[in-house]
Amino acid sequence: MKIGLKGKIISAMLAIGALPLSLGMFFAYQQGTAQLETVIGASFEALSTETAGKIDMVVSEEIARHAQFVSNSLLISLVRDQLVTQNARYHTLDDAGVANLLDSTEQRWAAGVGQVVRDITGGQVADLLRRFISSVQAGASLGGGGSTHALFITDARGALLASINRYPNYSNGRTPWWQYAFDGGRGKVRLSDVSLDPKLNEYVILLQTPIMDLADTNVLGIVHRVYDANDYFGPHIYPTRFGESGHVMLVDSEGIVISCPILPTGASVDDRELVRASTVGHPGWVKAGSDGHGGDETSILGFAPLVGLNRMTSALGTRQWHTMTWQASEELFAPMNQLLLWTAFAGVFAMVLMSGLGYYAASRIVTPIRRLQDSALRIAQGELHEPIVINTGDEIEQLANDFNSMNDQLQKAFSGLEQKVEEKTREVVHLKEYNEKILMSVPDLIVIMTEDGTIEYVNLAFEDLVGLKSADVVGKNFFDVLPGDKEGIEQVRGEIKRLSCGNENGRHAESMAPHRSAAVGLLMSDPLDPSREERQPDRHSRELTIAEKILQCECFRVIMPGEGTERIGLAMRDMTEHRHLQEELIRAEKLAGLGTLTAGIAHELNNPLYGVMGLAEIIRDNDDPENDRKHAGDIVAHSRHMSSVIKNFEGYVRKGDADELVPVDINQKLDDSFKMAGMGMVSNDIQLERHYGSVPPVIAKPDEIQQVFVNIIKNGMQAMDGKGLLRLSSASEDGTVTVSIHDAGSGIPKEYVSRLFDPFFTTKAQGEGTGLGLTIVYKIVKKYGGDIHFDTEEKNGTKFVITFPAGAVKHVM
């Protein structure tokens, strides 16, 4: 759909206003978003830091309280002696004995044997442990009895001394957590990583404190306390909530959740990049590609380490603890989305305002322009007879005045134009009819067709050939209406196809003007002139037999004026009578030399005839049979020689059939032609030098090939005055047979070289030659697709080189 001028003006104003407005709104939104993200991130960082400090303090107090309990004088007084006594029993046993003792007691503990259970869970130490748990539960909000799953004491071999319940195993010496706390007898306070307890199926934290001897050098036993991780930290993590989803969570350095209002304890934060970015040694905030809670929305998270606790875990080699503050993306970015919404609303309002202003401005501009447009249309139709009146006081008013001036000038200029157009139209019609009559009067057949063979024009000569009128053949395919044999039609089709594809001489015919018809240049030349073919190298000419007529066809291109398209032109000239005359001319030239040949033949026949007569008289008068047989043999030899002479003469003068194309032995024809040419020489002292190669036969008429050789050899003998060296040679290469005839005569003068093949040109005296010999030689060679040229040097002889294509041919031109 085309946009009018008003629409373009409005669009331009919107585009000009929208670009800076959009950029301003974009940068404002980006700046506001960045500042809002900074504020949110700083708030989350502060909340994480505050929560981390609180939990750090609570855990430190819990560790201190546990250490104070372990160092309680009452507990020490009760436990130390029992540990010394229980550890002493291992001194009298070897390792196997110790193992048997621990395994047997483990079995009784696991089976619930009353004495073992009562000693461990019902003694004074166990009661003291229970009172400690009760005091903690009553006096503290964190770490109460509800979060403690177990509190027990083990000796120096990891065996139970006392426990508040039956949670622990009796023998723990092989467990990593006991061995780490025992530390080879040196002992250390240990806070474990969060791990899943298989008995409880809950995530727990283990706090271990060693009980030392009086010298404080060796570990007598270890106090173990097992906490439920979520119950222990939940009271300080869960209350910190904001908004619908905002909360703080406690994780370790591997991303394992210790306590979180949303994620279960022990869950893992999947985004490892987020874990690495938030579990560092300093507080901060990060904008992440996920929310750390299984979602892939962009989110902002604040984080902070538990500095005091992490110092201890770093020394122990356990994981460090960190707090993370998070809020759901849709809730977190709600202010940003609100900012975007208001920004978009302001942009739409500004665009609507600019559209209104643009419409008003466009109306002020377009209305007078449309009046100019309507006036221009009326000027084009010749209907504007009054001036255009526009009062805008600007360039549009000036343009209207220019329109008025142009209209006045056009009316003056077009006043006599219609009459001139009519005159030119009559001239064009007359010229077309004139050219049409010329083409229809041309005796040659002319056809114009498209490249696929569809006929567009034929002249009267073509109508006579096919027996149809122009209206009956125009629009039909040329090859459907063309009479003639199949081979001829296919050759014409091949010529047109090659011309369409530009396979011969490229596109040379594109420069031919349309008025260069095929008849011009094809007819205006001597049909006997051999140079005619060299003067028209750019024509695509063929001789074809169609409807028992020999037609010379030429294809050419026609560029249609005003269209830029091309057509194929075909001009055909009836050469049937011309070809018959040419055949008779060749025969007449042969007969012209019969007078000279007759004397030579008489000489050739008289000598053996006298010999036959003499031998016959000897036989008649001789009575010796042996001599008679010898003389009879001589008579037969003389008779055969005379028969050969007569046979060669007969073959030379016989008229050939146009269809008698047979394989011709070139070497044999050279020998026969030498004998035939020598018959006409009064003095024949020619030395013959042969250099014949193994050449394939040439498909032709034998008498025409012999006529070529006879004419050239006879000319050479005459040039040498019947004596001298004559060289005949033949060779074959790349499918071509090459014949060389080299005489030792006086050569050809330079002024005659260019006219050597011209018809009726001769250097002999009147009555000695017709001047057609070499012309006919040239025609015959070209007829079989061959070529002929010569090299001559005065007083050093002349060398003719003739080439023929070897093998069979389908058509002879």
HUDARA-V401924 format. One record per residue. RES is the residue in one small letter. D_CENTER is the distance of its C-alpha to the mean C-alpha in Angstrom with 2 decimals. Layout:
[[RES | D_CENTER] [RES | D_CENTER]]
This chain:
[[m | 34.68] [k | 35.95] [i | 37.79] [g | 41.11] [l | 42.56] [k | 44.65] [g | 41.72] [k | 39.82] [i | 42.90] [i | 43.35] [s | 39.68] [a | 39.96] [m | 43.13] [l | 41.65] [a | 38.59] [i | 40.89] [g | 43.25] [a | 40.80] [l | 38.88] [p | 41.96] [l | 43.46] [s | 40.44] [l | 40.15] [g | 43.92] [m | 43.91] [f | 40.97] [f | 42.67] [a | 45.99] [y | 44.57] [q | 42.87] [q | 46.14] [g | 48.28] [t | 46.12] [a | 46.20] [q | 49.97] [l | 50.50] [e | 48.50] [t | 50.66] [v | 53.86] [i | 52.88] [g | 51.77] [a | 55.03] [s | 57.07] [f | 55.43] [e | 55.97] [a | 59.67] [l | 60.18] [s | 58.64] [t | 60.83] [e | 63.93] [t | 63.35] [a | 62.59] [g | 65.86] [k | 67.80] [i | 66.51] [d | 66.93] [m | 70.56] [v | 71.29] [v | 69.89] [s | 71.82] [e | 74.98] [e | 74.41] [i | 74.08] [a | 77.19] [r | 79.11] [h | 78.18] [a | 79.26] [q | 82.54] [f | 83.19] [v | 82.63] [s | 85.09] [n | 87.69] [s | 91.07] [l | 91.96] [l | 88.72] [i | 89.15] [s | 92.73] [l | 91.93] [v | 88.69] [r | 89.28] [d | 92.30] [q | 90.59] [l | 87.47] [v | 89.68] [t | 91.54] [q | 88.39] [n | 86.66] [a | 89.86] [r | 89.66] [y | 86.58] [h | 88.49] [t | 90.62] [l | 87.65] [d | 85.02] [d | 81.37] [a | 81.75] [g | 84.78] [v | 83.01] [a | 80.13] [n | 82.53] [l | 84.41] [l | 81.29] [d | 79.87] [s | 83.19] [t | 83.60] [e | 79.94] [q | 80.72] [r | 83.90] [w | 82.01] [a | 79.25] [a | 81.92] [g | 83.81] [v | 87.02] [g | 89.45] [q | 90.88] [v | 87.57] [v | 86.13] [r | 89.38] [d | 89.51] [i | 85.97] [t | 85.72] [g | 89.38] [g | 90.78] [q | 91.70] [v | 88.39] [a | 86.41] [d | 88.62] [l | 88.01] [l | 84.24] [r | 84.62] [r | 86.75] [f | 84.06] [i | 81.38] [s | 83.81] [s | 84.60] [v | 80.94] [q | 80.25] [a | 83.22] [g | 82.69] [a | 78.90] [s | 76.04] [l | 73.43] [g | 73.77] [g | 76.37] [g | 77.43] [g | 74.84] [s | 72.04] [t | 73.83] [h | 73.21] [a | 75.27] [l | 77.65] [f | 79.03] [i | 80.44] [t | 79.71] [d | 81.77] [a | 80.73] [r | 79.28] [g | 77.37] [a | 80.02] [l | 80.99] [l | 84.13] [a | 83.96] [s | 81.57] [i | 81.81] [n | 80.18] [r | 78.91] [y | 75.24] [p | 74.95] [n | 75.26] [y | 78.43] [s | 76.82] [n | 73.94] [g | 74.22] [r | 70.99] [t | 68.82] [p | 66.52] [w | 67.78] [w | 71.40] [q | 70.73] [y | 68.88] [a | 71.81] [f | 74.41] [d | 72.63] [g | 74.80] [g | 78.00] [r | 77.26] [g | 75.94] [k | 73.61] [v | 72.89] [r | 69.53] [l | 67.43] [s | 64.81] [d | 61.23] [v | 60.75] [s | 60.52] [l | 60.93] [d | 64.46] [p | 64.38] [k | 67.96] [l | 67.61] [n | 63.92] [e | 63.71] [y | 62.26] [v | 65.08] [i | 65.96] [l | 68.61] [l | 71.07] [q | 73.16] [t | 76.17] [p | 78.24] [i | 82.12] [m | 83.54] [d | 86.93] [l | 89.78] [a | 88.58] [d | 85.11] [t | 83.56] [n | 82.77] [v | 81.16] [l | 83.58] [g | 81.24] [i | 78.37] [v | 78.35] [h | 75.20] [r | 74.16] [v | 71.26] [y | 69.81] [d | 67.63] [a | 64.78] [n | 64.04] [d | 67.75] [y | 68.58] [f | 65.98] [g | 65.54] [p | 68.55] [h | 67.09] [i | 63.36] [y | 63.65] [p | 65.80] [t | 63.27] [r | 61.27] [f | 59.98] [g | 58.34] [e | 57.15] [s | 55.17] [g | 55.86] [h | 57.51] [v | 57.98] [m | 57.11] [l | 58.20] [v | 55.70] [d | 55.80] [s | 53.39] [e | 51.30] [g | 50.73] [i | 53.37] [v | 55.21] [i | 58.98] [s | 59.98] [c | 58.03] [p | 59.07] [i | 55.77] [l | 54.37] [p | 56.65] [t | 58.12] [g | 56.08] [a | 52.75] [s | 49.89] [v | 47.75] [d | 44.18] [d | 42.48] [r | 43.09] [e | 41.82] [l | 44.44] [v | 47.11] [r | 46.41] [a | 46.49] [s | 49.72] [t | 51.81] [v | 52.57] [g | 55.96] [h | 56.24] [p | 56.02] [g | 53.11] [w | 50.53] [v | 46.78] [k | 44.11] [a | 42.23] [g | 39.21] [s | 41.57] [d | 45.24] [g | 46.54] [h | 47.85] [g | 44.87] [g | 43.02] [d | 39.73] [e | 40.82] [t | 41.20] [s | 44.83] [i | 47.36] [l | 49.68] [g | 52.77] [f | 54.05] [a | 57.05] [p | 58.51] [l | 62.03] [v | 63.18] [g | 66.57] [l | 65.51] [n | 62.40] [r | 64.61] [m | 66.46] [t | 63.40] [s | 61.82] [a | 65.01] [l | 65.02] [g | 61.32] [t | 60.54] [r | 57.91] [q | 58.35] [w | 58.79] [h | 57.16] [t | 57.41] [m | 54.42] [t | 54.75] [w | 52.24] [q | 51.88] [a | 49.53] [s | 46.48] [e | 47.30] [e | 50.82] [l | 49.93] [f | 47.45] [a | 49.54] [p | 50.88] [m | 47.41] [n | 46.25] [q | 49.42] [l | 48.68] [l | 45.19] [l | 46.75] [w | 49.33] [t | 46.84] [a | 44.64] [f | 47.79] [a | 48.82] [g | 45.39] [v | 45.53] [f | 49.06] [a | 48.12] [m | 45.27] [v | 47.70] [l | 50.20] [m | 47.76] [s | 46.68] [g | 50.34] [l | 50.91] [g | 47.80] [y | 48.96] [y | 52.35] [a | 51.02] [a | 48.53] [s | 51.37] [r | 53.44] [i | 50.69] [v | 49.13] [t | 52.41] [p | 53.54] [i | 50.03] [r | 49.97] [r | 53.35] [l | 51.86] [q | 49.00] [d | 51.51] [s | 53.59] [a | 50.65] [l | 49.97] [r | 53.65] [i | 53.62] [a | 50.75] [q | 52.87] [g | 55.99] [e | 57.85] [l | 58.45] [h | 62.04] [e | 62.94] [p | 61.65] [i | 59.28] [v | 61.19] [i | 59.29] [n | 61.24] [t | 58.85] [g | 60.05] [d | 56.57] [e | 53.73] [i | 53.35] [e | 56.97] [q | 56.38] [l | 53.36] [a | 55.64] [n | 58.15] [d | 55.46] [f | 54.53] [n | 58.18] [s | 58.39] [m | 55.24] [n | 56.67] [d | 59.90] [q | 58.13] [l | 55.91] [q | 58.98] [k | 60.67] [a | 57.65] [f | 56.99] [s | 60.64] [g | 60.39] [l | 56.68] [e | 57.08] [q | 59.53] [k | 57.23] [v | 54.32] [e | 56.56] [e | 57.66] [k | 54.14] [t | 53.15] [r | 56.11] [e | 55.14] [v | 51.58] [v | 52.94] [h | 55.52] [l | 52.97] [k | 50.73] [e | 53.79] [y | 54.87] [n | 51.57] [e | 51.54] [k | 55.03] [i | 54.09] [l | 51.16] [m | 53.34] [s | 56.07] [v | 53.97] [p | 55.02] [d | 51.54] [l | 49.17] [i | 46.36] [v | 43.46] [i | 40.62] [m | 37.74] [t | 34.15] [e | 31.41] [d | 31.75] [g | 35.50] [t | 37.05] [i | 40.29] [e | 41.01] [y | 44.13] [v | 46.70] [n | 49.99] [l | 53.44] [a | 53.17] [f | 50.21] [e | 52.17] [d | 55.05] [l | 52.82] [v | 51.30] [g | 54.43] [l | 52.63] [k | 52.70] [s | 49.77] [a | 49.58] [d | 49.22] [v | 46.22] [v | 44.19] [g | 41.24] [k | 41.35] [n | 39.15] [f | 40.56] [f | 40.46] [d | 42.39] [v | 45.32] [l | 45.39] [p | 48.37] [g | 48.50] [d | 47.58] [k | 44.20] [e | 43.39] [g | 44.03] [i | 41.90] [e | 38.92] [q | 39.32] [v | 39.28] [r | 36.16] [g | 34.44] [e | 35.57] [i | 34.23] [k | 30.85] [r | 30.60] [l | 31.65] [s | 29.13] [c | 26.23] [g | 27.72] [n | 28.30] [e | 31.69] [n | 32.31] [g | 29.07] [r | 29.89] [h | 33.41] [a | 34.99] [e | 33.19] [s | 35.90] [m | 38.64] [a | 40.59] [p | 41.20] [h | 44.90] [r | 44.33] [s | 45.03] [a | 44.85] [a | 48.62] [v | 49.03] [g | 48.60] [l | 48.63] [l | 52.32] [m | 53.87] [s | 54.24] [d | 56.60] [p | 55.38] [l | 57.14] [d | 55.55] [p | 53.03] [s | 51.47] [r | 50.42] [e | 47.16] [e | 46.41] [r | 47.10] [q | 44.41] [p | 41.40] [d | 38.89] [r | 40.32] [h | 38.89] [s | 42.28] [r | 43.28] [e | 46.66] [l | 46.56] [t | 49.37] [i | 49.28] [a | 52.29] [e | 54.50] [k | 53.69] [i | 51.93] [l | 49.51] [q | 47.77] [c | 44.43] [e | 42.21] [c | 38.84] [f | 37.75] [r | 35.47] [v | 36.91] [i | 35.21] [m | 36.61] [p | 38.18] [g | 37.13] [e | 34.24] [g | 31.81] [t | 31.20] [e | 32.15] [r | 34.56] [i | 35.66] [g | 39.30] [l | 41.43] [a | 44.90] [m | 47.20] [r | 50.61] [d | 53.25] [m | 54.00] [t | 56.24] [e | 59.51] [h | 58.00] [r | 56.87] [h | 60.36] [l | 61.98] [q | 59.76] [e | 60.77] [e | 64.41] [l | 64.00] [i | 62.75] [r | 65.71] [a | 68.11] [e | 66.98] [k | 67.68] [l | 71.09] [a | 71.86] [g | 72.17] [l | 74.36] [g | 77.53] [t | 76.67] [l | 75.36] [t | 78.57] [a | 80.79] [g | 78.65] [i | 78.58] [a | 82.40] [h | 82.78] [e | 80.46] [l | 82.49] [n | 86.01] [n | 85.98] [p | 85.17] [l | 87.36] [y | 90.40] [g | 89.67] [v | 89.63] [m | 92.92] [g | 94.60] [l | 93.49] [a | 94.68] [e | 98.16] [i | 98.33] [i | 97.55] [r | 100.18] [d | 102.89] [n | 101.89] [d | 103.10] [d | 100.98] [p | 98.20] [e | 96.16] [n | 95.99] [d | 95.32] [r | 92.16] [k | 90.95] [h | 91.58] [a | 89.91] [g | 86.75] [d | 86.81] [i | 87.22] [v | 84.12] [a | 82.07] [h | 83.24] [s | 82.44] [r | 78.88] [h | 78.35] [m | 79.58] [s | 77.37] [s | 74.29] [v | 75.20] [i | 75.69] [k | 72.43] [n | 70.37] [f | 72.10] [e | 71.46] [g | 67.73] [y | 67.48] [v | 69.17] [r | 67.78] [k | 65.50] [g | 62.13] [d | 60.25] [a | 56.81] [d | 55.45] [e | 57.12] [l | 54.09] [v | 54.86] [p | 53.76] [v | 55.73] [d | 56.85] [i | 56.33] [n | 58.73] [q | 61.47] [k | 61.09] [l | 61.45] [d | 64.75] [d | 66.01] [s | 65.14] [f | 67.02] [k | 70.10] [m | 69.91] [a | 69.53] [g | 72.45] [m | 74.80] [g | 75.05] [m | 76.00] [v | 79.71] [s | 79.27] [n | 76.63] [d | 76.49] [i | 72.71] [q | 71.32] [l | 68.16] [e | 65.47] [r | 62.78] [h | 59.44] [y | 57.77] [g | 54.59] [s | 53.38] [v | 51.45] [p | 50.08] [p | 51.79] [v | 50.79] [i | 50.77] [a | 53.23] [k | 56.83] [p | 59.09] [d | 61.65] [e | 59.04] [i | 57.63] [q | 61.27] [q | 62.06] [v | 59.28] [f | 60.67] [v | 64.33] [n | 63.86] [i | 62.18] [i | 64.62] [k | 67.60] [n | 66.53] [g | 66.26] [m | 69.68] [q | 71.21] [a | 69.66] [m | 71.38] [d | 74.71] [g | 74.68] [k | 74.54] [g | 71.93] [l | 68.83] [l | 66.12] [r | 62.88] [l | 60.77] [s | 57.49] [s | 54.47] [a | 51.14] [s | 47.84] [e | 44.31] [d | 40.81] [g | 42.28] [t | 44.64] [v | 48.43] [t | 50.06] [v | 53.82] [s | 55.80] [i | 59.36] [h | 61.01] [d | 64.58] [a | 66.91] [g | 68.27] [s | 68.70] [g | 65.11] [i | 63.98] [p | 64.98] [k | 62.16] [e | 63.20] [y | 62.72] [v | 59.31] [s | 57.24] [r | 59.46] [l | 59.73] [f | 57.79] [d | 59.23] [p | 61.38] [f | 65.17] [f | 64.89] [t | 67.41] [t | 69.42] [k | 72.10] [a | 75.48] [q | 76.09] [g | 76.40] [e | 74.57] [g | 71.00] [t | 69.08] [g | 66.13] [l | 63.70] [g | 63.27] [l | 60.15] [t | 58.72] [i | 58.91] [v | 57.57] [y | 54.48] [k | 54.07] [i | 54.42] [v | 51.91] [k | 49.31] [k | 50.17] [y | 48.87] [g | 45.66] [g | 47.28] [d | 48.03] [i | 51.21] [h | 52.01] [f | 54.96] [d | 56.10] [t | 59.69] [e | 62.04] [e | 65.57] [k | 68.20] [n | 65.51] [g | 64.44] [t | 61.37] [k | 58.43] [f | 56.54] [v | 53.18] [i | 52.03] [t | 48.75] [f | 48.07] [p | 45.05] [a | 46.11] [g | 46.07] [a | 46.10] [v | 44.95] [k | 44.46] [h | 45.89] [v | 48.17] [m | 47.94]]
